[in-house]
Amino acid sequence: MLRVLTLIAALAAFALPAHAEMTQDRLAEIAEALDPAVEKSGNVLRFVVEDVPVSVVSGKVQHRMRARP
């Protein structure tokens, strides 16, 4: 589980220029790079990394993201 979350964080860090803002769309692009079959429902992304199902819930207004296996 920690390995999956670390992978997501690393991809997010390297996928953006230092001045770029993380958006809902950009977060979805990163998830799609990990699993092309990502499911999107509002502010929730569901995908699988190394056989581990992951749900990412993000809040545009709160500027927060939570990932759970």
C-alpha positions as CSV (number, residue, x, y, z in Angstrom):
1,M,0.0,0.0,0.0
2,L,2.7,2.5,0.9
3,R,4.6,1.6,-2.2
4,V,1.5,2.5,-4.3
5,L,1.0,5.8,-2.6
6,T,4.7,6.6,-3.0
7,L,4.5,5.8,-6.7
8,I,1.5,8.2,-7.1
9,A,3.2,11.0,-5.2
10,A,6.4,10.5,-7.2
11,L,4.6,10.6,-10.5
12,A,2.7,13.7,-9.4
13,A,5.9,15.5,-8.4
14,F,7.8,14.7,-11.6
15,A,4.9,15.1,-13.9
16,L,4.5,18.8,-13.2
17,P,6.9,21.8,-13.7
18,A,7.7,23.5,-10.4
19,H,5.3,26.4,-11.1
20,A,2.4,24.2,-12.4
21,E,-0.8,23.8,-10.4
22,M,-2.3,20.4,-9.7
23,T,-5.8,20.3,-11.1
24,Q,-8.5,17.7,-11.2
25,D,-7.7,17.0,-14.9
26,R,-4.0,16.7,-14.3
27,L,-4.6,14.3,-11.4
28,A,-6.8,12.2,-13.8
29,E,-4.0,12.2,-16.4
30,I,-1.6,10.8,-13.8
31,A,-4.1,8.1,-12.8
32,E,-4.6,7.2,-16.4
33,A,-0.8,6.8,-16.8
34,L,-0.9,4.3,-14.0
35,D,-4.0,2.5,-15.2
36,P,-5.7,3.3,-18.6
37,A,-8.9,1.8,-17.3
38,V,-9.3,4.5,-14.5
39,E,-12.9,5.1,-13.5
40,K,-13.9,8.7,-13.0
41,S,-17.0,9.8,-11.0
42,G,-17.1,13.4,-10.0
43,N,-14.1,14.1,-7.8
44,V,-13.3,10.4,-7.3
45,L,-10.8,8.4,-9.3
46,R,-10.7,4.6,-9.0
47,F,-7.8,2.6,-10.6
48,V,-5.5,-0.4,-10.0
49,V,-1.7,-0.3,-9.4
50,E,0.2,-3.6,-9.1
51,D,-3.1,-5.4,-8.3
52,V,-4.0,-2.9,-5.6
53,P,-7.3,-1.1,-6.1
54,V,-6.9,2.6,-5.3
55,S,-9.5,5.3,-4.8
56,V,-8.4,9.0,-4.9
57,V,-10.8,11.6,-3.7
58,S,-9.9,15.2,-4.3
59,G,-11.4,18.5,-3.4
60,K,-11.0,21.4,-5.8
61,V,-12.1,24.1,-3.3
62,Q,-10.2,22.6,-0.4
63,H,-7.1,21.9,-2.4
64,R,-6.8,18.5,-0.9
65,M,-6.4,14.9,-2.1
66,R,-6.7,11.6,-0.3
67,A,-5.8,8.2,-1.7
68,R,-6.9,4.9,-0.2
69,P,-6.2,1.4,-1.3
